[in-house]
Amino acid sequence: MPPGQPPGQGQQFPARAPESGVPQAAQWGMPGDQRSAPDQRAVSQHQGTQQPNTAPPVQQWNSSAPAQQQQWQGQAGQQGYGPDRTAQGHAGPGGQAGQGQQSSPVGGQWQTPGPHGQAGPPSAWGGPPSLDNVPLRRAKKAPNSGWRKAVHHASRGAINPGLSAEERRLQELVARIRQPVRGDYRIAVLSLKGGVGKTTTTMGLGSTFASIRGDRVIAVDANPDFGTLSQRVPLQTRSTVRDLLLDPAIQRYSDVRRHTSQSGSRLEVLASERDPAASEAFSEEEYRSVARILQRFYNIILTDCGTGLMHSAMAGVLDLAHSLVLISSPAIDGARSAAATLDWLSLHGHDHLVRNAVVVINSPRAGSPNVGIQQLREYFLTRCRAVHIIPFDPHMSEGAEIDLARLQKQTKRAYVELAATVADDFATDHRRYQG
């Protein structure tokens, strides 16, 4: 090689035939390398020889190697840092790079390739190997109840039986409840018959959503007949829906929060008017205005409706609702009222709410009902999406503030299952029902 002439200019380097198991790689150069792709020549697989590389001489070679390449000089045996040379278009004869072929110059010097099966130093455009395929053995979750918890506690964690089938089922329900909501989701809780647990169901469902989800959940009292929803949470403000409408400075969440009361489950409640005359005058347009404010700051909005379908705000409630929770008692008269409600909704253009409705058969009193619950359930399933049965709970029947921690286990589980069923509709595109 003439003095001063950069390596690779006008020279050819012999290469051995690739050994078995060695990755197919191509000759790679420094950044700014101007060499043309070598000619593809046939390789004799039996004799282990190949034609000389007759690539045209390199016109220019950048001898200023990056400092990153200089640091790796002599460390060609480092595994996993070689570039994808085949992708660079510098394959050797026959599409394979010979094992004896020398690497490109690093810092003006030539290096010997690393051992068999190992790549050379990292290139300026290459990165570290990926960790996506590193095997990972996940630890079992600790059980929370039953003999599994006792064994795990007694062994100080050395023995972990894992979660029971019931605990895994509960995790699945929680995952369904935590599904993301597209925009806001509005739920109307409705019953034509009083005393069947409409307000307690609103509180139980809303509290379950608020305690399990991490976003904002609010319940609005739209009952014109002296609604009692605000009496089920600690009273933190005397504001009502009308005070919210009259507030001219609603710009952020804290402006709305000063008009609501919050329970221990983080469920917020917007109270109705205490004056029955003013409550009756709450119009459809006023309800729509309230909904437009709340949907800017809350993900789930529940509306505790009155017992009448013809009062002024009900048209707006039904028109804006994404789903309907219809309350019935485990009695013939309660079931007939619920069925009549479904008939009325279908006749007045809300058939989509009927098909998507979730019927709740709530037991407001202790003891076994005198009617067949299973027969009621089968009837409503022919018309609605799902039916849930909420058992009697002494804490719910008190008519005072509701604390989820004081509910019986079966009651809490029933509300979790109800919330999961309602949440299954969160993924539905409800943009046609905008406020």
C-alpha positions in Angstrom: 0.0 0.0 0.0 1.6 3.4 -0.9 2.4 5.7 2.0 -0.4 8.1 2.9 -3.0 6.1 1.0 -6.0 5.3 3.2 -6.8 1.7 3.7 -9.4 0.4 1.4 -8.5 2.7 -1.5 -7.7 0.6 -4.5 -7.0 -2.5 -2.3 -8.8 -5.7 -2.0 -8.8 -8.0 1.0 -9.3 -11.7 0.8 -12.0 -13.4 2.9 -12.6 -16.9 4.0 -15.8 -18.7 3.4 -18.4 -18.2 6.3 -18.3 -20.9 8.9 -21.4 -22.8 9.9 -23.5 -21.0 12.5 -21.9 -17.5 12.0 -24.5 -14.8 11.3 -24.6 -13.4 7.8 -23.0 -10.0 8.0 -21.6 -7.5 5.6 -18.6 -5.3 5.5 -19.3 -2.1 7.4 -17.5 1.2 7.4 -17.2 4.5 9.3 -19.8 7.2 9.1 -19.3 9.0 5.9 -17.9 5.9 4.1 -18.3 6.4 0.4 -17.6 2.8 -0.8 -19.9 1.2 -3.3 -21.5 -2.1 -2.6 -19.2 -5.0 -3.7 -20.1 -7.2 -6.5 -22.1 -10.3 -5.7 -20.0 -13.3 -6.6 -20.7 -17.0 -6.3 -19.0 -18.8 -3.5 -17.8 -22.3 -3.6 -19.3 -24.0 -0.5 -17.2 -27.1 -0.9 -13.8 -25.6 -1.6 -14.2 -22.7 0.9 -12.8 -20.1 -1.7 -14.4 -17.1 -3.3 -13.7 -14.7 -6.0 -11.7 -11.5 -5.2 -13.8 -8.5 -4.4 -13.6 -6.3 -7.4 -15.5 -3.3 -6.0 -14.4 0.0 -7.4 -11.9 1.9 -5.3 -13.1 4.2 -2.7 -12.9 7.8 -3.8 -12.7 9.3 -0.3 -12.2 8.0 3.2 -12.9 9.9 6.4 -10.0 9.3 8.6 -11.4 11.2 11.5 -12.9 8.4 13.4 -15.4 9.3 16.2 -14.2 9.2 19.8 -16.8 6.5 20.4 -15.1 4.2 17.9 -11.6 5.0 19.4 -12.8 3.8 22.8 -13.7 0.4 21.5 -10.4 -0.1 19.7 -9.2 -3.6 20.4 -12.5 -4.7 22.0 -14.0 -6.3 18.9 -14.9 -9.3 21.0 -17.7 -7.5 22.8 -20.8 -9.4 22.1 -24.2 -7.9 21.0 -22.9 -4.5 19.8 -22.5 -5.2 16.1 -24.7 -3.3 13.7 -27.0 -5.0 11.2 -24.5 -5.0 8.4 -26.8 -6.8 6.0 -29.2 -3.9 6.3 -26.3 -1.5 5.2 -26.1 -3.1 1.8 -22.4 -4.1 2.1 -22.8 -7.9 1.8 -19.8 -9.8 0.7 -19.7 -12.1 -2.3 -22.7 -14.3 -2.5 -24.5 -12.2 0.1 -22.2 -13.3 3.0 -19.2 -11.6 4.6 -16.2 -13.8 5.0 -14.9 -14.6 8.5 -11.4 -13.7 7.6 -12.3 -10.3 6.2 -10.9 -7.4 8.2 -13.1 -4.8 9.8 -13.2 -1.2 8.7 -10.5 1.1 10.2 -11.1 2.5 13.7 -9.0 5.5 14.4 -6.9 4.9 11.2 -6.0 1.4 12.2 -7.3 -2.0 11.2 -8.7 -4.4 13.7 -9.1 -8.1 13.7 -12.7 -9.4 14.0 -13.8 -10.8 17.4 -14.1 -14.5 18.1 -16.4 -16.8 16.3 -20.1 -15.8 16.9 -19.3 -12.4 18.4 -19.8 -9.0 16.9 -17.5 -6.1 16.8 -17.6 -2.7 18.6 -20.8 -0.6 18.6 -21.2 1.7 15.7 -22.0 5.4 15.9 -25.5 4.6 14.8 -26.0 1.3 16.7 -27.5 1.0 20.2 -27.3 -1.4 23.1 -29.1 -4.7 22.8 -32.8 -4.9 23.7 -34.0 -6.2 27.1 -37.5 -7.1 25.8 -36.7 -10.8 25.6 -35.1 -11.1 29.0 -37.1 -13.8 30.9 -39.1 -12.6 33.9 -40.7 -14.7 36.5 -43.4 -12.7 38.3 -44.0 -13.2 42.0 -47.4 -14.4 43.1 -49.7 -11.9 44.7 -50.3 -12.5 48.4 -53.7 -13.9 49.3 -56.0 -11.6 51.3 -58.4 -14.0 52.9 -59.1 -17.6 54.0 -56.6 -20.3 54.8 -54.3 -19.0 52.0 -53.8 -15.8 54.0 -53.2 -17.8 57.2 -50.6 -20.0 55.6 -48.8 -17.0 54.0 -48.8 -15.2 57.3 -47.7 -18.1 59.4 -44.8 -18.9 57.1 -43.8 -15.2 57.0 -44.2 -15.2 53.3 -42.1 -18.3 52.6 -45.2 -20.2 51.4 -47.5 -18.3 49.1 -50.5 -20.3 47.9 -51.5 -17.5 45.6 -54.9 -16.0 45.1 -58.0 -18.1 45.3 -60.5 -18.3 42.5 -62.8 -15.9 44.3 -59.9 -13.3 44.7 -59.0 -13.7 41.0 -62.7 -13.1 40.1 -62.7 -10.0 42.2 -59.6 -8.7 40.4 -61.4 -9.2 37.1 -64.4 -7.2 38.3 -62.1 -4.4 39.5 -60.3 -4.3 36.1 -63.7 -4.0 34.4 -64.7 -1.1 36.6 -61.4 0.7 35.9 -62.0 0.7 32.1 -61.2 4.1 30.6 -64.2 6.3 29.9 -64.4 8.1 26.5 -65.3 11.6 27.6 -67.9 11.4 30.3 -70.5 8.7 31.0 -74.0 9.6 32.2 -76.2 7.1 34.2 -79.8 7.8 35.0 -81.1 5.9 38.0 -84.9 5.6 37.7 -88.0 4.1 39.3 -91.7 4.9 39.0 -92.4 3.4 42.5 -91.1 5.1 45.6 -89.5 3.2 48.5 -87.7 0.6 46.4 -84.2 1.9 47.1 -83.5 4.2 44.2 -81.4 6.7 46.2 -79.5 4.0 48.1 -78.7 2.3 44.8 -77.5 5.6 43.4 -75.2 6.0 46.4 -74.0 2.4 46.4 -73.2 2.4 42.7 -71.6 5.8 42.8 -69.6 5.1 45.9 -68.3 1.8 44.4 -67.2 3.6 41.2 -65.5 6.4 43.2 -63.7 4.1 45.6 -62.3 1.8 42.9 -61.6 4.2 40.0 -59.1 7.0 40.2 -61.2 9.7 38.4 -64.0 11.9 39.5 -67.5 10.6 40.0 -70.6 12.8 41.0 -74.2 12.1 41.7 -76.8 14.7 40.9 -80.1 14.9 42.8 -82.8 15.6 40.1 -85.7 14.5 42.3 -88.3 17.3 42.3 -90.0 15.8 45.4 -87.6 16.9 48.1 -84.8 14.5 47.1 -82.7 13.1 50.0 -79.5 12.2 48.1 -77.5 14.9 49.9 -78.5 13.4 53.3 -76.5 10.3 52.5 -73.1 12.1 52.6 -71.5 14.5 55.1 -72.9 17.9 54.4 -70.1 20.2 53.4 -72.0 23.0 51.6 -75.5 24.4 51.4 -75.2 24.9 47.6 -77.7 23.2 45.2 -77.9 22.7 41.5 -79.4 26.2 41.1 -76.4 27.8 43.0 -74.1 26.1 40.5 -76.1 27.5 37.6 -76.0 31.0 39.1 -72.3 30.9 39.7 -70.7 33.1 36.9 -67.1 32.1 37.7 -67.0 28.4 36.8 -63.7 27.9 35.2 -62.0 25.0 36.9 -62.7 21.9 39.0 -62.3 23.8 42.3 -65.1 26.2 41.3 -67.5 23.3 41.0 -66.2 21.5 44.1 -67.3 24.3 46.3 -70.9 23.5 45.4 -70.7 19.7 46.2 -70.3 17.5 49.2 -68.1 14.5 49.3 -68.4 11.1 51.0 -65.6 9.0 52.4 -65.6 7.0 49.1 -64.8 10.2 47.2 -68.2 10.3 45.6 -69.4 13.9 45.3 -73.1 14.8 45.5 -74.8 17.9 44.0 -77.9 18.5 46.1 -81.4 19.5 44.7 -83.4 22.5 45.9 -84.7 22.2 49.4 -87.8 24.3 48.4 -90.3 21.9 46.7 -91.7 24.7 44.6 -88.2 25.7 43.3 -87.3 22.1 42.7 -90.4 21.5 40.6 -89.5 24.5 38.5 -86.1 22.9 37.6 -86.5 22.8 33.8 -85.1 20.6 31.1 -82.8 23.4 29.9 -81.5 24.0 33.4 -80.6 20.3 33.7 -78.8 20.4 30.3 -76.8 23.4 31.5 -75.8 21.5 34.7 -74.8 18.5 32.6 -72.7 20.7 30.3 -70.8 22.1 33.3 -70.3 18.7 35.0 -69.1 16.8 31.9 -66.1 19.2 31.7 -64.8 18.0 35.1 -66.3 14.6 35.9 -65.9 11.2 34.2 -69.0 9.5 35.6 -72.2 11.4 36.3 -75.1 9.6 38.0 -78.6 11.3 38.1 -81.0 10.3 40.9 -84.3 10.9 39.1 -87.7 11.3 40.6 -90.6 8.9 40.5 -92.4 10.7 37.7 -91.6 10.5 34.0 -93.4 13.8 33.1 -91.7 16.4 35.4 -89.9 19.2 33.6 -86.3 17.9 33.9 -86.9 14.3 33.0 -86.8 14.9 29.2 -83.3 16.2 29.5 -82.2 13.5 31.8 -83.3 10.7 29.4 -82.1 12.5 26.3 -78.6 12.9 27.7 -78.2 9.5 29.5 -75.9 6.9 28.1 -77.4 4.1 30.2 -80.3 3.5 32.5 -80.3 1.7 35.9 -83.9 0.7 36.6 -84.8 -0.1 40.2 -87.5 -2.7 41.0 -88.5 -4.3 44.3 -88.9 -8.1 44.7 -92.6 -7.7 44.6 -95.3 -7.9 41.9 -96.2 -4.3 42.1 -92.6 -3.2 41.9 -91.9 -5.4 38.9 -95.0 -4.1 37.1 -93.9 -0.5 37.6 -90.5 -1.3 36.2 -92.1 -3.1 33.2 -94.4 -0.1 32.6 -91.4 2.2 32.7 -89.7 0.2 30.0 -92.9 0.3 27.9 -93.1 4.1 28.3 -89.5 4.6 27.3 -89.8 2.4 24.2 -92.9 4.4 23.1 -91.2 7.8 23.6 -88.1 7.2 21.5 -85.8 5.8 24.1 -85.6 2.2 23.0 -81.8 2.4 23.0 -82.0 3.0 26.8 -84.3 0.0 27.2 -81.9 -2.3 25.4 -78.9 -1.0 27.3 -80.7 -0.8 30.7 -79.5 -2.7 33.8 -82.4 -3.7 36.1 -81.6 -3.8 39.8 -83.9 -5.9 42.0 -83.3 -4.3 45.4 -84.5 -5.9 48.6 -85.4 -3.0 51.0 -86.5 -5.3 53.8 -85.1 -8.3 55.5 -86.4 -11.8 54.9 -87.1 -13.9 51.8 -89.4 -12.3 49.2 -92.7 -13.8 48.4 -92.2 -13.8 44.7 -89.9 -15.8 42.5 -86.7 -13.7 42.1 -85.5 -16.0 39.3 -88.7 -15.6 37.3 -88.4 -11.8 37.6 -84.8 -11.9 36.5 -85.6 -14.1 33.5 -88.4 -11.7 32.4 -86.3 -8.6 32.5 -83.4 -10.3 30.7 -85.7 -10.6 27.7 -85.9 -6.8 27.5 -82.7 -5.4 29.0 -78.9 -5.9 29.0 -78.5 -7.3 32.5 -80.2 -7.9 35.9 -78.6 -7.7 39.3 -80.0 -8.5 42.7 -79.0 -6.4 45.7 -79.6 -8.1 49.0 -81.0 -6.4 52.1 -78.4 -4.5 54.1 -79.1 -3.0 57.6 -76.7 -0.1 57.0 -78.5 0.9 53.7 -81.9 0.8 55.4 -80.9 3.4 58.0 -81.5 6.3 55.6 -78.5 8.2 56.9 -74.9 8.7 55.6 -73.6 5.6 53.7 -70.2 4.2 54.5 -69.0 1.4 52.2 -66.9 -0.1 55.1 -70.1 -0.8 57.0 -71.8 -2.7 54.3 -72.1 -6.5 54.6 -69.7 -8.5 52.4 -72.3 -9.8 50.1 -73.8 -6.3 49.6 -70.4 -4.9 48.7 -69.8 -7.7 46.3 -73.2 -7.2 44.7 -72.4 -3.5 44.1 -69.0 -4.4 42.6 -70.7 -6.7 40.2 -73.3 -4.1 39.3 -70.6 -1.5 38.7 -68.6 -3.9 36.5 -71.7 -4.6 34.4 -72.4 -0.9 33.9 -68.7 -0.3 33.1 -68.8 -2.8 30.3 -70.5 -0.1 28.3 -67.8 2.4 28.8 -66.0 1.4 25.6 -69.1 2.1 23.5 -69.0 5.2 21.3 -71.8 7.4 22.7 -70.9 10.5 20.7 -74.4 10.7 19.2 -75.8 11.4 22.7 -73.9 14.6 23.5 -75.0 17.3 25.9 
